[in-house]
């Protein structure tokens, strides 16, 4: 009699345990419930760059909400990127620091300018019309070197009336010196600081 009671008691306990385990197993696939009975929404957690998504997300099919979705480029997009031309800025050419002026109408001045233009055009192998006039000034040179002394030469400090012609071609300025007894010549050694002084406005040839 005692054996039958023990067996019945064991069977009852096994039945109760089975019911409890069955309830726990069936609740693992459902949403979590708080102590107040409110449902907790499934969450997505990021740990060290790895995204962990609750099983409920996959059950609902919310795969498009993955924050690590990588955009893809089509062949058309790639062709568009490589077909764009690279614009290379043009070299900035500095503006010349001079102004071209018209040739004077005074015969006493033009007779010196024309030979100077012809000489420079021949040197550069260009047309005389391409040579521009920047300045023509009657001056008094400090000595017979006419502002263009040659190395090793000594000159008497005697003032000489003459003229200064400045011609230009493609941004470069050329200085021509001369006097009443010497026609215009290219002075390649002349600089900004010339030993000159204003002249009355004409010279005797």
C-alpha positions in Angstrom: 0.0 0.0 0.0 2.8 2.4 0.9 4.6 1.5 -2.4 1.5 2.5 -4.4 1.2 5.8 -2.6 4.9 6.6 -3.3 4.5 5.8 -6.9 1.3 7.9 -7.2 3.1 10.8 -5.5 6.1 10.6 -7.9 3.8 10.5 -10.9 2.0 13.6 -9.6 5.3 15.5 -9.2 6.5 14.5 -12.6 3.2 15.7 -14.1 3.5 19.1 -12.4 7.1 19.5 -13.5 6.3 18.6 -17.0 3.5 21.2 -17.1 5.8 23.9 -15.7 8.6 23.1 -18.3 6.1 23.0 -21.1 5.0 26.5 -20.2 8.6 27.8 -20.1 9.4 26.3 -23.5 6.3 27.7 -25.1 7.1 31.3 -23.8 10.6 31.6 -25.2 9.3 32.6 -28.7 7.0 35.3 -27.5 7.5 38.9 -26.6 8.9 39.8 -23.1 6.4 41.0 -20.6 7.3 43.4 -17.8 6.1 43.1 -14.2 3.3 45.5 -15.1 2.1 43.5 -18.0 3.4 45.9 -20.8 5.0 44.4 -23.8 8.7 45.2 -24.4 9.6 46.0 -28.0 12.4 44.0 -29.5 15.7 45.9 -29.5 18.8 46.1 -31.7 22.1 46.3 -29.9 25.5 47.3 -31.3 28.5 45.8 -29.6 32.0 46.6 -30.9 30.7 47.2 -34.4 28.7 43.9 -34.5 25.0 44.3 -34.7 22.9 41.9 -32.6 19.2 41.7 -33.6 16.5 40.0 -31.6 14.9 37.0 -33.1 11.6 38.8 -33.3 13.0 41.2 -35.9 13.7 38.3 -38.2 10.3 36.8 -37.5 8.7 40.1 -38.6 10.9 40.3 -41.7 12.4 43.7 -40.7 15.7 43.1 -42.5 15.7 46.5 -44.3 16.1 48.3 -40.9 19.7 47.0 -40.5 21.8 50.2 -39.8 24.8 48.6 -41.5 23.3 48.3 -44.9 26.0 49.1 -47.5 25.0 51.2 -50.5 25.9 49.7 -53.9 27.0 51.4 -57.1 25.8 50.4 -60.5 28.0 50.3 -63.5 26.3 53.4 -64.8 27.3 55.3 -61.6 30.9 54.2 -62.0 31.0 55.4 -65.6 29.5 58.7 -64.5 32.2 59.2 -61.9 35.1 58.5 -64.2 33.7 60.3 -67.2 33.8 63.7 -65.3 36.6 65.8 -66.7 39.1 67.3 -64.3 39.3 71.1 -64.8 42.8 72.3 -64.6 43.0 76.0 -63.8 44.8 78.0 -66.5 48.1 79.7 -65.6 47.6 83.2 -64.4 49.6 85.6 -66.6 50.4 88.8 -64.7 49.4 92.0 -66.4 52.2 94.1 -67.8 53.2 97.1 -65.6 53.2 99.5 -68.6 50.8 101.2 -71.0 51.2 101.3 -74.7 50.9 104.8 -76.1 50.3 106.0 -79.7 53.3 107.2 -81.7 53.7 110.9 -81.5 52.9 113.1 -84.5 55.9 115.4 -83.9 58.4 114.8 -86.6 61.2 115.6 -84.2 60.2 112.6 -82.1 59.0 110.1 -84.6 62.3 110.2 -86.5 64.0 108.5 -83.5 61.1 106.1 -82.7 60.8 104.5 -86.1 64.5 103.4 -86.3 64.3 102.0 -82.8 61.1 100.0 -83.6 62.7 98.7 -86.8 65.8 97.5 -85.0 63.8 95.7 -82.3 61.5 94.1 -84.8 64.5 92.7 -86.7 66.1 91.4 -83.6 62.9 89.6 -82.5 62.0 88.6 -86.1 58.5 90.1 -85.8 56.6 92.8 -87.6 57.2 96.5 -86.7 53.5 96.8 -86.1 53.8 94.3 -83.2 56.2 96.7 -81.3 54.5 99.0 -78.9 55.7 102.4 -77.7 55.8 102.8 -73.9 57.7 106.0 -73.5 59.6 108.6 -75.4 61.4 111.3 -73.4 64.1 113.9 -74.2 66.7 113.6 -71.5 70.2 114.8 -70.6 72.6 111.9 -70.0 75.2 112.3 -67.3 78.1 111.4 -69.6 78.9 110.3 -73.2 77.9 106.7 -72.3 74.3 107.8 -72.7 73.2 105.8 -69.6 74.7 102.6 -71.0 78.3 102.4 -69.8 80.5 99.6 -71.1 82.6 97.5 -68.7 86.2 98.8 -68.4 85.4 102.1 -70.1 85.8 105.5 -68.4 83.8 108.5 -69.5 84.2 112.2 -69.0 81.6 113.7 -66.7 80.1 115.8 -69.5 76.3 116.1 -69.9 74.9 115.0 -73.2 71.5 115.9 -74.5 69.6 112.9 -75.8 66.5 110.8 -75.5 65.1 107.6 -74.0 62.8 105.3 -75.9 61.0 102.4 -74.2 59.5 99.8 -76.5 57.5 96.7 -75.5 56.7 93.3 -77.0 54.7 90.5 -75.4 55.2 91.8 -71.8 58.9 92.7 -72.1 60.2 96.2 -72.2 63.3 97.2 -74.2 65.2 100.5 -73.6 66.7 102.4 -76.5 69.1 105.3 -75.8 70.4 108.0 -78.1 71.6 111.5 -78.6 71.9 114.1 -81.3 75.1 112.5 -82.6 74.2 108.9 -82.1 71.1 107.1 -83.3 68.9 104.9 -81.0 70.6 101.7 -79.8 69.4 98.9 -77.5 70.8 99.3 -74.0 70.6 95.8 -72.5 72.4 96.9 -69.3 70.1 99.9 -68.4 68.0 99.6 -65.3 65.5 101.7 -63.5 68.0 104.1 -61.9 69.4 105.9 -64.9 71.7 108.9 -64.7 69.4 111.3 -66.5 67.7 114.6 -66.1 64.9 116.3 -68.0 65.8 117.9 -71.2 64.4 121.1 -72.7 62.3 119.1 -75.2 64.5 118.8 -78.3 68.0 118.1 -79.3 70.2 119.2 -82.2 71.2 116.5 -84.7 
